[in-house]
Amino acid sequence: MENDREVALFERKHVRRVWYKKEWWFSVIDVISILSESSIPRRYWSDLKQKIVIEGHAQLYENIVQLRVRSADLKRRITDCANTSTMLRIIQSIPSPKAEPFKQWLARIGKDRIDEINDPELAMARMKDLYEKKGYSKEWIEKRSRGIAVRQEFTTEWKDRGIKNSQEFAILTNEIMQGTFEMKVKEYKGFKGLEKENLRDHMNDLELILTMLAEATTTKLHQERDSHGFHPIKTDAKEGGEIAGNTRKQIEKASNSKVSSKQNYLKSQQKIKTKIG
């Protein structure tokens, strides 16, 4: 759900954001586009920056930070960003009937994030609400939520046991996926026809359950063996994946059908609803 956290909605329009220095920073261009309703918001922002400096508010301009936010092509690109206080001052320079409700929206967004840090259950509730709005069933959301908790638990084990960089995390994750589904993460995404999407958001119930089983088993092996360092942990990851993989094979043998599906969850649910309708 991290991608969803990187975009906030104001009147159904996207405002990209990034969590930086313990607060949200918002894409200035996105805010300009909404408030000014200009067809060329970059030009509008360029002119506004000059106006801000001329009027003696150079310090305001200096508070603008260039950060990487996700673009339409899903790549992270550098763009001007402002935190809540700076954005509120920028808004004052834009004549718009939406200015006041936007100020209230900004204040609420910032508070929501702080509340989530102080009470992680609020973040989980928000995540469930987002999944439900996308069309996922409550039963699937519960499995996905549990899967996230399992994933967080065993990646914490990795960090505590000496796994530090993203490359090692990727290798270990691939070991688990290979053992469970006989496909690495990239291969599995290709199998489902995915590109930048989150693989787990497109898994069916059994795929999610088997992934949880593999990760929970791997965590137990780490703890029982007190494994430390990349190679012992890789051995555990491979074994944990193979245990879940054997379970998958038993299910497939008994049901005479494959567990892994090329269909993503939402599309299959939409087809079911269409047939019922």
VMD Tcl script that draws the C-alpha trace (Angstrom):
set ca {
  {0.00 0.00 0.00}
  {2.96 2.30 0.00}
  {1.99 3.57 -3.45}
  {-1.41 4.61 -2.07}
  {0.28 6.44 0.79}
  {2.28 8.45 -1.77}
  {-0.91 9.95 -3.23}
  {-3.59 11.85 -1.31}
  {-6.95 12.82 -2.78}
  {-8.52 16.27 -2.68}
  {-11.94 16.29 -4.38}
  {-10.86 13.15 -6.29}
  {-7.75 14.83 -7.64}
  {-4.30 13.42 -6.91}
  {-1.75 15.25 -4.79}
  {1.56 13.41 -4.70}
  {3.47 13.46 -1.44}
  {6.52 12.01 0.26}
  {7.29 11.45 3.94}
  {10.49 13.41 4.59}
  {12.04 14.64 7.85}
  {9.09 13.28 9.85}
  {6.39 15.18 7.92}
  {4.54 15.14 4.62}
  {5.93 17.16 1.70}
  {3.52 17.81 -1.16}
  {4.10 18.28 -4.87}
  {3.69 22.02 -5.48}
  {2.73 21.46 -9.12}
  {-0.16 19.18 -8.11}
  {-1.50 21.78 -5.67}
  {-1.08 24.58 -8.24}
  {-2.96 22.51 -10.80}
  {-5.92 22.01 -8.46}
  {-6.18 25.55 -7.08}
  {-5.37 27.57 -10.19}
  {-7.10 25.19 -12.62}
  {-4.41 26.30 -15.07}
  {-3.85 24.18 -18.18}
  {-0.12 24.81 -17.77}
  {0.51 24.60 -14.00}
  {4.30 24.51 -14.42}
  {4.21 27.90 -16.15}
  {1.87 29.20 -13.44}
  {4.27 28.01 -10.73}
  {7.26 29.53 -12.54}
  {5.53 32.93 -12.64}
  {4.38 32.59 -9.03}
  {7.92 31.85 -7.83}
  {9.13 35.10 -9.41}
  {6.24 36.98 -7.82}
  {7.07 35.52 -4.39}
  {10.69 36.71 -4.64}
  {9.76 40.16 -5.97}
  {7.29 40.68 -3.12}
  {10.07 40.04 -0.61}
  {9.26 36.45 0.34}
  {12.56 34.90 -0.74}
  {12.67 32.85 2.46}
  {9.45 31.13 1.43}
  {11.00 30.09 -1.87}
  {14.09 28.82 -0.02}
  {11.85 26.45 1.94}
  {10.93 24.62 -1.27}
  {12.75 21.28 -1.48}
  {13.26 19.15 -4.56}
  {12.28 15.56 -3.81}
  {11.59 12.45 -5.86}
  {7.89 11.65 -6.22}
  {6.21 9.01 -8.34}
  {5.17 10.21 -11.81}
  {2.50 8.88 -14.16}
  {5.03 6.43 -15.63}
  {5.59 5.11 -12.05}
  {9.18 6.37 -12.01}
  {10.35 8.67 -9.25}
  {11.23 12.09 -10.61}
  {12.54 15.26 -8.97}
  {9.92 17.94 -8.38}
  {9.40 20.97 -6.14}
  {7.83 20.00 -2.82}
  {6.69 21.93 0.23}
  {5.73 20.91 3.74}
  {2.37 21.89 5.24}
  {3.41 25.28 6.64}
  {5.14 26.38 3.42}
  {2.28 25.07 1.30}
  {-0.22 27.08 3.33}
  {1.76 30.25 2.58}
  {1.93 29.41 -1.13}
  {-1.84 28.88 -1.18}
  {-2.35 32.42 0.11}
  {-0.75 33.68 -3.11}
  {-3.24 31.82 -5.31}
  {-6.69 33.39 -5.77}
  {-9.02 30.38 -5.64}
  {-12.40 29.55 -4.07}
  {-10.86 26.19 -3.12}
  {-8.12 27.77 -1.03}
  {-9.90 27.54 2.34}
  {-11.12 23.91 2.03}
  {-7.67 22.98 0.76}
  {-6.08 24.52 3.88}
  {-8.38 22.42 6.07}
  {-7.55 19.33 4.02}
  {-3.80 19.91 4.44}
  {-4.13 20.25 8.20}
  {-6.16 17.04 8.42}
  {-3.71 15.06 6.25}
  {-0.80 16.03 8.47}
  {-2.68 15.13 11.66}
  {-3.76 11.75 10.26}
  {-0.14 10.76 9.66}
  {0.99 11.79 13.14}
  {-1.95 9.88 14.64}
  {-0.97 6.77 12.65}
  {2.60 6.93 13.98}
  {1.31 7.14 17.55}
  {-1.28 4.40 16.97}
  {-0.33 1.91 14.19}
  {-3.84 0.41 14.30}
  {-5.11 3.58 12.64}
  {-2.73 2.99 9.72}
  {-4.02 -0.56 9.41}
  {-7.63 0.66 9.45}
  {-6.81 3.20 6.74}
  {-5.15 0.51 4.63}
  {-8.20 -1.77 4.93}
  {-10.47 1.09 3.90}
  {-8.35 1.76 0.79}
  {-8.45 -1.90 -0.24}
  {-12.22 -2.01 0.26}
  {-12.67 1.08 -1.92}
  {-10.65 -0.66 -4.65}
  {-13.14 -3.54 -4.64}
  {-11.43 -6.20 -2.54}
  {-13.62 -8.40 -0.34}
  {-13.35 -8.14 3.45}
  {-12.18 -11.76 3.62}
  {-9.30 -11.07 1.19}
  {-8.39 -7.87 3.04}
  {-8.10 -9.78 6.33}
  {-5.70 -12.27 4.74}
  {-3.69 -9.47 3.14}
  {-3.50 -7.63 6.47}
  {-2.29 -10.75 8.23}
  {0.24 -11.30 5.44}
  {1.62 -7.79 5.94}
  {2.03 -8.45 9.68}
  {3.85 -11.74 8.99}
  {6.09 -10.06 6.42}
  {6.98 -7.25 8.82}
  {7.80 -9.72 11.59}
  {10.20 -11.79 9.55}
  {11.91 -8.84 7.79}
  {12.51 -7.43 11.28}
  {14.15 -10.77 12.10}
  {16.40 -10.32 9.06}
  {17.47 -6.85 10.15}
  {18.17 -8.04 13.69}
  {20.17 -10.99 12.37}
  {22.51 -9.04 10.13}
  {20.66 -8.50 6.83}
  {21.11 -4.83 5.98}
  {20.94 -3.96 2.28}
  {18.09 -4.18 -0.22}
  {19.96 -6.57 -2.49}
  {20.18 -9.20 0.26}
  {16.49 -8.69 1.06}
  {15.63 -9.27 -2.62}
  {17.74 -12.44 -2.84}
  {16.17 -13.90 0.31}
  {12.64 -13.02 -0.85}
  {13.36 -14.74 -4.16}
  {14.53 -17.86 -2.31}
  {11.20 -18.04 -0.51}
  {9.11 -17.39 -3.63}
  {11.13 -19.87 -5.69}
  {10.63 -22.58 -3.09}
  {6.92 -21.85 -2.70}
  {5.81 -21.24 -6.29}
  {8.85 -22.30 -8.38}
  {9.09 -18.70 -9.59}
  {11.12 -15.72 -8.43}
  {9.29 -12.44 -7.80}
  {10.02 -10.99 -11.25}
  {9.02 -14.25 -12.95}
  {5.81 -14.42 -10.95}
  {4.91 -10.85 -11.88}
  {5.56 -11.71 -15.53}
  {3.38 -14.81 -15.14}
  {0.53 -12.57 -13.96}
  {1.21 -9.87 -16.55}
  {2.23 -7.29 -13.96}
  {4.86 -4.57 -14.25}
  {5.14 -2.07 -11.39}
  {2.14 -3.38 -9.44}
  {2.49 -5.06 -6.07}
  {2.49 -8.83 -6.65}
  {0.69 -9.66 -3.41}
  {-2.18 -7.30 -4.26}
  {-2.88 -9.60 -7.21}
  {-2.71 -12.94 -5.40}
  {-5.74 -15.11 -4.75}
  {-6.54 -16.49 -1.29}
  {-4.38 -19.61 -1.53}
  {-1.43 -17.71 -2.98}
  {-1.57 -15.30 -0.03}
  {-1.91 -18.11 2.52}
  {1.03 -20.06 1.09}
  {3.18 -16.94 1.04}
  {2.33 -16.36 4.71}
  {3.13 -20.00 5.50}
  {6.55 -19.73 3.82}
  {7.44 -16.52 5.61}
  {6.15 -17.62 9.02}
  {8.02 -20.93 8.67}
  {11.22 -19.10 7.73}
  {10.86 -16.87 10.79}
  {10.45 -19.93 13.04}
  {13.57 -21.54 11.54}
  {15.59 -18.36 12.20}
  {14.44 -18.31 15.81}
  {14.89 -22.01 16.52}
  {18.33 -22.12 14.91}
  {19.35 -18.62 16.05}
  {20.60 -17.99 12.52}
  {22.80 -14.95 11.89}
  {24.40 -13.66 8.71}
  {23.41 -13.93 5.07}
  {24.25 -17.57 4.27}
  {22.57 -19.27 7.27}
  {19.50 -17.07 6.78}
  {19.45 -17.91 3.07}
  {19.45 -21.62 3.98}
  {16.44 -21.04 6.26}
  {14.63 -19.01 3.57}
  {15.14 -21.75 1.00}
  {13.88 -24.43 3.41}
  {10.89 -22.32 4.51}
  {9.91 -21.80 0.88}
  {10.26 -25.51 0.09}
  {8.01 -26.46 3.01}
  {5.27 -24.15 1.70}
  {5.98 -25.43 -1.82}
  {5.36 -29.02 -0.70}
  {2.03 -27.91 0.77}
  {1.16 -26.25 -2.55}
  {1.97 -29.47 -4.44}
  {-0.27 -31.50 -2.11}
  {-3.14 -29.06 -2.68}
  {-2.64 -29.22 -6.45}
  {-2.53 -33.02 -6.41}
  {-5.70 -33.30 -4.34}
  {-7.62 -30.64 -6.29}
  {-6.15 -31.51 -9.70}
  {-5.64 -27.81 -10.41}
  {-2.86 -25.26 -10.10}
  {-2.73 -22.85 -7.17}
  {-0.85 -20.11 -9.03}
  {-3.17 -18.14 -11.27}
  {-2.42 -15.75 -14.12}
  {-5.51 -13.77 -13.16}
  {-5.17 -10.97 -10.66}
  {-7.61 -10.97 -7.75}
  {-9.63 -7.88 -8.65}
  {-10.24 -8.92 -12.26}
  {-11.43 -12.38 -11.19}
  {-13.80 -10.81 -8.64}
  {-15.16 -8.40 -11.24}
  {-15.88 -11.30 -13.61}
  {-17.75 -13.15 -10.84}
  {-19.86 -10.05 -10.09}
  {-20.59 -9.60 -13.81}
  {-21.83 -13.19 -14.12}
  {-23.99 -12.83 -11.02}
  {-25.37 -9.53 -12.30}
}
mol new
graphics top color blue
foreach p $ca { graphics top sphere $p radius 0.5 }
foreach p [lrange $ca 0 end-1] q [lrange $ca 1 end] { graphics top cylinder $p $q radius 0.2 }
display resetview
